[in-house]
Amino acid sequence: MAGPVPELHDRAVACADRLREADSVLLASHIDADGLTSAAVAASALERAEIRFDTVFSKQLDAEEVAAIAATDHETVLFTDFGSGQLDVIAEHEAAGDFTPVIADHHQPADVETEYHLNPLLFGLNGATELSGAGASYVLARALEAEDGDNRDLAALAVVGAVGDMQDSEGGLHGANEGIVAEGVAAGVLDPAKDLALYGRQTRPLPKLLEYASELRIPGVSNDQNGAIKFLSNLGLDLKEGGEWKRWVDLTQEERQTVVSALIKRAVTKGVPPERVNTLVGTTYSLVAEEVGTELRDVSEFSTLLNATARYDRADVGLAVCLGDRGEALDRARTLLRNHRRNLSEGLQWVKTEGVTVEDHVQWFDAGTRIRETIVGIIAGMAVGANGISRRKPILAFAEKNAEEVKVSARGSHFLTKQGLDLSVVMREASRSVGGDGGGHDVAAGATIPAGKQAEFVAEANRLVGEQLA
């Protein structure tokens, strides 16, 4: 059996064999949706393989965090959704005999080698677009199966992680992810379909679905409550039930086709470029076992629910939901989600009001303490395309981490990466030039820098991006 991603199979088997040899494992993972699903996939696989383990989460795997991990009693550490970019630090502890690292990650690796390193980038696959951290964990989980075992049900969580990492931004998942989707379908846990590619199909009333759509901005409908209501009211459809607006999931196939056709017609009439109009419909992914009309049914809404937990220091809640808790943990997650949405809305409004500073090759804003450092990158991505915020330049977003440090998040586009943009390199080199550190993917990356070094960082990042796009 070559597994869902044949290129990674042999390395996954080697990693799995090492984990089976361990007396116990410390599972360490990142805190975003991809990190939580990575941890949940790995935890499920370890439990099924009867391997004892403990779990820890970290916002950023720096030298201090790795030292704390090394101080535990575990001789084997499984890093998921991070570890590759921090291999220079990890390797020092490995050489000292503190622990044996096993890494399932998809971020740009540091220039250091280790034996048990499962990363698509090492095998010619794109870690930003073809396989997420949860995908790497899933490949490892399949290799951890007993002879009579079957971990293909975990493909559902792997797809949540991939979509949470925006790997479906070009109309659906592709590359190595397609093998995971196929296994999820075969296992009966995943249902891919061509549908309206707007966020909130399961839970948002139709006017809110259209008003809040950031994926495609249609003049007179997007960001326009009255315009969205008027648009829907003029379609000649019965879109209310008991006086309340229906959700997309409540519509018949015929009603959906009518709405989509009208949206396309409106977009074309208003001069939206054809390549943007084409993004209105894409491949969507539903989790078959989850209740229709809930945040858990649609993988995109599920990933947002997870972001609302760990980014507010409640990774335990997100992990519990991933592992099947539909009681207290889900209730708590929904409360955190309401708070998360409010913070995103307020943060986005602040950016729109304050605007960005535009340099030759980048644009940026400094939120200080106004936006939480764990969500400033999400808000930066949401802001792109708003008035005065260009899609043709990467955006840098600063937020205070503590009195001594500032978090920087960078977001680009697949259009820019095709032109040569690599934000992983930009963030690493620009942050190190001012005494910080960073990394990530070509299309999205992050860094931590000393407070007061923002101007120097912007100047260096602007220079680096200019060289890449020249």
Secondary structure, DSSP 8 states (H G I E B T S, - for coil): ---SSGGGHHHHHHHHHHHHH-S-EEEEE-SSHHHHHHHHHHHHHHHHTT--EEEEE-S---HHHHHHHHTSS-SEEEEES-SSTTHHHHHHHHHTTS-EEEEE--S---S---SSEE-GGGGT--TTTT--HHHHHHHHHHHT--TT---GGGHHHHHHHHHHTTTTTTTS--TTHHHHHHHHHHTTSEEEEEEE--TTTTTSBHHHHHHT--SS--TTTTT-HHHHHHHHHTT----EETTEE-BGGGS-HHHHHHHHHHHHHHHHHTT--HHHHGGGEEEEEEETTS-TTSTTTBHHHHHHHHHHHHTTT-HHHHHHHHTT--SHHHHHHHHHHHHHHHHHHHHHHHHHHH--EE-SS-EEEE-TTSS-TTTHHHHHHHHTTSTT--SSS-EEEEEE-SSSEEEEEEE--HHHHHTT--HHHHHHHHHHTTT-EEEE-SSEEEEEEETT-HHHHHHHHHHHHHHHT-
